[in-house]
Amino acid sequence: MTEASTPPPQDPEEQEKLPFTAHLEELRQRLIKCAVAVVAGFAACYGVSDRLFTFFVQPLVAALPEGSTLAMIRVQEGFLTHLKIGFLGGILLASPVILYQAWKFVAPGLYPHEKRYVWPFVGTATLFFFAGVTFAFTVVFPFGFKFLLGYAAGGPIQASISIDAYVGFAIKLLLAFGVVFELPVIVFFLAKMGLITHATLSRNRGYAVVIIFVAAAVLTPPDVVTQLMMAGPLWILYEISILVARVFGPKPDEEGEEDEPEETADGPAAAG
């Protein structure tokens, strides 16, 4: 009777399966931790927002035509600008925490040998995120602003750029480039887990190019130059992702080795 009443031991993977409401609660806890990290980063950056703003407007100031200026159009615009600068700094500083919380949220659905990639993922994803932000600030901004503001040079038009409009525009582009630069990192870990192959990426290249240009049109302002400056690097990143999946993904011989024991096991069993 005692043995019959004892429940069977549960599989550890079964223990990690949670109901939908529990997943929502876990998501809420992860989002709260991300928000706390962003607020802490915001507090650290807001104290030096004057210096950050001076650095942040350098690409625009360098591209302004002669006679053009930055302007504070609304009374509250200066205050809101410093808040936005602090918010961007908070996101950048909190990015490792955000990426770690994202990994921990999906970790229950991974195998034990896949969960050990948490720190390589956080490190490389943070590096690529900052690489995307740096590329946008040092390459896209100077070239894009010079082209766009060139229409105000040598004519009756003089540019008067709202600082609030510029900061909102710049933050959107920086975060967009930071996110799209994560593509090779995501593909690397999906390939290591066997969830995607280079053959799949190559076969769907045409669809990917269309999606890339649509995403560039959505994430960037409505001008062709900025869209191309996002779509071009994103296309290159996609090609790099194919190479990454080819190098680090499962090889055909490895897949054949995994299937071979079942076939060989059936053979002797049938013969016997």
matplotlib code that plots the C-alpha trace (Angstrom):
import matplotlib.pyplot as plt

x = [0.0, 2.8, 4.6, 1.4, 0.6, 4.1, 4.0, 6.5, 9.5, 9.0, 11.3, 13.2, 12.1, 8.5, 9.0, 10.1, 6.9, 4.7, 1.1, 0.4, -0.3, 3.0, 4.8, 3.1, 4.1, 7.7, 7.6, 6.4, 9.2, 11.8, 10.4, 10.5, 14.2, 14.9, 13.0, 15.0, 18.2, 17.2, 16.1, 19.5, 21.3, 19.1, 20.0, 23.7, 23.4, 21.0, 23.6, 26.0, 23.3, 24.8, 28.1, 26.2, 24.1, 27.1, 28.6, 25.3, 24.7, 28.2, 27.3, 24.4, 26.4, 29.2, 26.7, 24.8, 25.1, 26.5, 23.8, 21.8, 21.3, 19.8, 16.7, 14.6, 11.1, 9.0, 9.5, 9.8, 11.9, 15.3, 14.1, 12.5, 15.7, 17.8, 15.3, 15.6, 19.4, 19.3, 16.8, 19.1, 22.1, 20.0, 19.1, 22.8, 24.1, 21.3, 21.6, 23.6, 20.9, 18.1, 19.8, 20.4, 16.7, 15.6, 17.8, 16.6, 13.0, 13.4, 15.9, 13.2, 12.5, 16.1, 18.1, 20.7, 23.6, 22.1, 21.6, 25.4, 25.5, 24.0, 27.2, 28.6, 25.2, 25.1, 28.7, 28.5, 25.0, 26.0, 29.1, 27.1, 24.5, 27.1, 28.7, 25.4, 25.0, 28.5, 28.1, 25.0, 26.6, 30.0, 29.0, 25.3, 24.8, 27.6, 26.8, 23.0, 22.9, 25.3, 23.1, 19.8, 20.9, 22.6, 19.2, 19.3, 22.8, 23.3, 19.7, 17.1, 16.4, 18.2, 17.8, 16.6, 16.6, 14.5, 16.7, 13.8, 13.1, 16.7, 17.1, 14.0, 15.1, 18.6, 17.5, 15.2, 18.0, 20.6, 18.4, 17.2, 20.8, 21.7, 18.9, 19.5, 23.2, 22.1, 21.2, 24.5, 24.5, 20.9, 21.7, 24.8, 23.0, 20.0, 22.5, 24.3, 21.0, 20.2, 17.1, 18.3, 20.8, 22.7, 20.7, 17.5, 18.9, 20.3, 17.1, 15.1, 17.5, 15.0, 12.3, 14.9, 15.9, 12.3, 11.9, 15.1, 14.0, 10.6, 12.1, 14.5, 11.6, 9.7, 12.6, 14.1, 12.7, 10.9, 14.0, 15.7, 19.3, 18.8, 16.8, 19.6, 22.1, 20.2, 19.2, 22.8, 24.5, 21.5, 21.9, 25.6, 24.8, 22.4, 25.1, 27.4, 24.7, 24.6, 28.4, 28.0, 25.3, 27.5, 30.5, 28.9, 25.7, 25.3, 27.2, 25.4, 27.6, 26.8, 23.1, 23.6, 25.5, 22.6, 20.2, 22.6, 22.2, 18.5, 18.9, 21.7, 19.8, 16.8, 19.0, 20.5, 17.2, 15.4, 18.1, 18.0]
y = [0.0, 2.4, 1.7, 2.2, 5.5, 6.9, 9.2, 8.4, 10.7, 13.6, 14.4, 17.6, 18.9, 18.3, 20.2, 23.2, 23.2, 26.0, 27.0, 30.1, 32.3, 31.3, 32.3, 35.7, 36.1, 35.2, 37.7, 40.4, 39.7, 39.8, 43.1, 44.6, 43.7, 45.2, 48.4, 48.7, 48.3, 51.0, 53.4, 52.8, 53.6, 56.6, 58.0, 57.6, 59.3, 62.1, 63.6, 64.1, 64.7, 68.1, 66.4, 63.6, 66.1, 68.0, 64.7, 63.5, 66.5, 66.5, 64.7, 67.1, 70.2, 69.1, 68.7, 71.9, 74.4, 77.8, 80.0, 77.0, 76.5, 74.1, 75.5, 75.0, 75.7, 74.7, 75.8, 72.2, 71.0, 71.4, 69.4, 66.6, 66.4, 65.7, 63.1, 61.3, 61.5, 59.9, 57.3, 56.3, 56.1, 53.9, 51.5, 51.2, 50.6, 48.1, 46.2, 43.3, 42.9, 43.1, 40.4, 38.2, 38.5, 37.6, 34.5, 33.4, 33.8, 31.3, 29.1, 26.7, 25.6, 24.7, 21.5, 21.5, 21.6, 24.6, 26.6, 26.9, 29.4, 32.1, 34.1, 33.8, 35.0, 37.9, 39.0, 38.7, 40.1, 43.1, 43.6, 43.5, 45.8, 48.4, 47.8, 48.6, 51.8, 52.9, 52.2, 54.4, 57.2, 57.3, 56.3, 56.7, 60.0, 62.0, 60.8, 60.9, 64.3, 65.8, 64.6, 65.5, 69.0, 69.7, 70.7, 73.7, 74.9, 77.5, 78.7, 80.8, 77.9, 78.0, 74.9, 75.4, 72.0, 71.3, 69.6, 67.5, 66.3, 65.5, 63.6, 61.5, 60.8, 59.9, 57.6, 55.7, 55.1, 54.1, 51.5, 50.2, 49.6, 48.1, 45.6, 44.6, 44.0, 41.1, 39.0, 37.0, 36.4, 35.0, 32.9, 31.5, 30.2, 28.9, 27.0, 25.6, 24.4, 22.8, 25.0, 26.6, 25.6, 27.6, 25.7, 27.2, 30.7, 30.4, 29.0, 31.9, 34.6, 36.2, 36.5, 37.8, 40.6, 41.8, 41.6, 43.6, 46.5, 46.5, 46.6, 49.3, 51.4, 50.9, 51.5, 54.6, 58.0, 58.2, 58.9, 56.6, 57.3, 56.4, 53.3, 52.1, 52.8, 50.4, 47.8, 47.5, 46.5, 44.3, 42.5, 42.0, 40.8, 38.2, 36.9, 36.7, 34.8, 32.2, 31.8, 31.5, 28.9, 26.9, 26.9, 26.4, 24.5, 20.8, 19.0, 16.5, 13.7, 14.5, 14.3, 11.0, 9.7, 10.5, 8.5, 5.6, 3.8, 3.4, 1.8, -0.4, -1.4, -2.5, -4.5, -7.0, -7.2, -8.1, -10.6, -12.2]
z = [0.0, 0.9, -2.4, -4.4, -2.7, -3.3, -6.4, -9.2, -9.4, -11.8, -14.7, -14.0, -17.3, -16.4, -13.1, -15.2, -17.2, -15.9, -16.5, -18.7, -15.7, -14.1, -17.3, -17.2, -13.6, -14.5, -17.4, -15.1, -12.6, -15.5, -16.8, -13.3, -13.0, -16.4, -15.4, -12.2, -14.1, -16.6, -13.8, -12.0, -15.3, -15.9, -12.4, -13.2, -16.6, -15.7, -13.4, -16.3, -19.0, -19.9, -21.0, -22.7, -24.6, -25.8, -27.1, -28.4, -30.8, -32.2, -35.5, -36.1, -35.2, -37.6, -40.4, -39.9, -42.9, -42.2, -40.5, -39.2, -35.5, -32.9, -31.3, -28.2, -29.5, -26.5, -22.9, -21.6, -24.5, -22.8, -19.7, -21.8, -23.9, -20.8, -19.7, -23.0, -22.9, -19.4, -20.6, -23.5, -21.2, -18.8, -21.6, -22.7, -19.2, -18.4, -21.7, -20.2, -17.5, -20.1, -22.2, -19.2, -18.1, -21.7, -21.7, -18.2, -19.4, -22.3, -20.3, -18.9, -22.5, -23.2, -22.6, -19.8, -22.2, -24.0, -20.7, -20.3, -23.1, -20.9, -20.3, -23.8, -25.1, -22.7, -23.5, -27.3, -27.6, -25.5, -27.7, -30.9, -29.5, -28.7, -32.1, -33.8, -31.7, -32.5, -36.2, -36.3, -34.3, -36.1, -39.7, -40.4, -38.5, -40.1, -43.6, -43.3, -41.7, -44.2, -47.0, -45.5, -44.4, -47.7, -49.0, -46.7, -47.9, -50.6, -50.8, -49.0, -46.5, -43.2, -41.0, -37.4, -35.8, -32.7, -30.1, -28.9, -32.4, -33.0, -29.8, -30.4, -34.0, -32.9, -30.1, -32.4, -34.9, -32.3, -30.7, -34.0, -35.2, -31.9, -32.2, -35.9, -35.1, -32.9, -35.9, -36.1, -32.4, -32.5, -35.5, -33.8, -30.8, -32.8, -35.0, -32.0, -30.7, -34.1, -34.6, -37.8, -40.6, -43.2, -45.9, -44.5, -44.4, -48.0, -49.4, -47.9, -48.9, -51.2, -48.6, -46.1, -48.4, -48.7, -45.0, -44.5, -46.7, -45.1, -41.6, -42.7, -44.0, -40.7, -38.3, -40.1, -41.1, -44.5, -46.6, -49.0, -47.8, -44.2, -45.2, -47.4, -44.7, -42.5, -45.1, -46.5, -43.2, -42.3, -45.5, -44.8, -41.3, -42.9, -45.2, -42.2, -40.3, -43.1, -42.7, -38.9, -39.3, -41.7, -39.4, -36.0, -37.0, -36.9, -39.8, -42.1, -40.9, -37.3, -38.1, -39.8, -36.8, -34.6, -36.8, -37.3, -33.9, -34.4, -37.8, -36.7, -33.5, -35.5, -37.9, -35.4, -33.6, -36.7, -37.7, -34.3]

ax = plt.figure().add_subplot(projection="3d")
ax.plot(x, y, z, "-o")
ax.set_aspect("equal")
plt.show()
